[in-house]
Amino acid sequence: MATLKRLNGWYILASVEKRRFLSLHRRTTDSVSLRFSGPEVTARGGHGTPDVPPFLDGDLVEWAEGPAQLPMGFPHVSFPVLGVDRDMIAAGDAAHGLGLPDLTLTAGRWLRAALHLRPGAPLILEDDRGLALRLICWRTEYERSSYHLAWPRMTGCAVVIRPDLLEVLAERAPATVVIRDFVMRLGHGEEGK
């Protein structure tokens, strides 16, 4: 609980949530909804890709990489600030915790460089003042049965940011930073695509 108290007043910078809907006639997943909410640096004229989630392809290792360097010049296009690791292997439930959801947010290179972040404890980035960015995960709406282990119909994660860093992020961005929501629904059989 001591860790949670230190996060009072922090903001959710980005989140990803996956919800499975069960068929009314059988106990299988009928469809899946995905909700993505994340920051983008937006060039003049708005973002160029409104039909895709506001995230780069990410890798969980970004939480453990050292400080990145900002590129010398920025393209005059919009770009996401964080990534999503969609290809994780062996990061699920374990004896010592719940593990990570199959869509896990990552700290993008530009964000780490702009805020001068370095790795701290697992899934935490720090700056000179201490904790700066952190990944939090959840699961809920457990489906229970006498015939199988309980499994969550909703999983998600979020990156939370220390409040003073939002202003720093806005100052160091080459254009306006906006938070964009993106929601999609996948029908039966499309979840693995």
Sequence and secondary structure as in RCSB ss.txt:
>XXXX:A:sequence
MATLKRLNGWYILASVEKRRFLSLHRRTTDSVSLRFSGPEVTARGGHGTPDVPPFLDGDLVEWAEGPAQLPMGFP
HVSFPVLGVDRDMIAAGDAAHGLGLPDLTLTAGRWLRAALHLRPGAPLILEDDRGLALRLICWRTEYERSSYHLA
WPRMTGCAVVIRPDLLEVLAERAPATVVIRDFVMRLGHGEEGK
>XXXX:A:secstr
 HHHHHTTT EEEEEEEEEEEE SSSSSEEEEEEEEEEEEEE TT  S TTS S EE  GGGGTS      SS  
SS EESSEEE    S S BTTB    SSEEE  HHHHHHTT EE STTEEEETTEEEEEEEEEEEEEE  SSS  
EEEEEEEEEEE THHHHHHHHHSSSEEEEEEEEEEEETT TT 
